[in-house]
Amino acid sequence: MISSRPEFNKIASEEVVETKKYPPPFSLRLTYEERAQLEAEADGKPLGAYIREQLLGDDVAPRTRRGNSTVKDKEALGRVMGALGAARLSANLNQLAKAVNTGSLPVTPETEAELQEACRKIADMRADLLRALGGGMEDGP
C-alpha cells in the first residue's frame, strides 16, 4: 500500500544506515597461575591492554573512552570529598533556612563573617573540584 504522503514514501524507501559494528570480543582461558603471571608482568596496567601490547607491539590501536572523564587530580578530589563530608552542608543550610523563616536568625557581624567564611570554603571546594576534573579555573561564581 502506498501512502498519500510523499515524505513518508521517501523516508520509507531510503536505505537504513548501519552503525559501525565492532567484532565480537575474543575470549582466552587461562589457568590461575597463568593469569597471576600476566597480572604481575602487567604491573598495574589493565590486563587487556597489557596483552594487546604484548601481542601487537607498536601496531596497537589506541583505545577510545566512552565519555568517561578521568580525574586529573585525585588529591584535589579527595580534599573536596573530605570537606563535603565534614561540612554537613545540607543540615547546616536547613537550620539556617528554618531560622530565617522563623525570624530567629540574629544577623550580627559575627554571623555575617561566618557566612562569608562558609562562602569562601564553598568557592575553594568548587575550585578543587574543577581542578580534579580537569576543568580550567574560570572567574565568577
Secondary structure as the mmCIF struct_conf table of DSSP 4:
data_model
#
loop_
_struct_conf.conf_type_id
_struct_conf.id
_struct_conf.beg_label_comp_id
_struct_conf.beg_label_asym_id
_struct_conf.beg_label_seq_id
_struct_conf.end_label_comp_id
_struct_conf.end_label_asym_id
_struct_conf.end_label_seq_id
BEND BEND1 SER A 4 SER A 4
HELX_RH_AL_P HELX_RH_AL_P1 PRO A 6 SER A 13
BEND BEND2 GLU A 14 GLU A 14
HELX_LH_PP_P HELX_LH_PP_P1 GLU A 15 LYS A 20
HELX_LH_PP_P HELX_LH_PP_P2 TYR A 22 PHE A 26
HELX_RH_AL_P HELX_RH_AL_P2 TYR A 32 ALA A 42
TURN_TY1_P TURN_TY1_P1 ASP A 43 GLY A 44
BEND BEND3 LYS A 45 LYS A 45
HELX_RH_AL_P HELX_RH_AL_P3 LEU A 47 LEU A 56
HELX_RH_3T_P HELX_RH_3T_P1 GLY A 57 ASP A 59
HELX_LH_PP_P HELX_LH_PP_P3 VAL A 60 ARG A 63
BEND BEND4 ARG A 66 GLY A 67
HELX_LH_PP_P HELX_LH_PP_P4 ASN A 68 VAL A 71
BEND BEND5 LYS A 72 LYS A 72
HELX_RH_AL_P HELX_RH_AL_P4 LYS A 74 ALA A 87
HELX_RH_AL_P HELX_RH_AL_P5 LEU A 89 THR A 102
TURN_TY1_P TURN_TY1_P2 GLY A 103 GLY A 103
HELX_RH_AL_P HELX_RH_AL_P6 PRO A 109 ALA A 132
TURN_TY1_P TURN_TY1_P3 LEU A 133 GLY A 134
HELX_LH_PP_P HELX_LH_PP_P5 GLY A 135 MET A 137
BEND BEND6 ASP A 139 ASP A 139
#
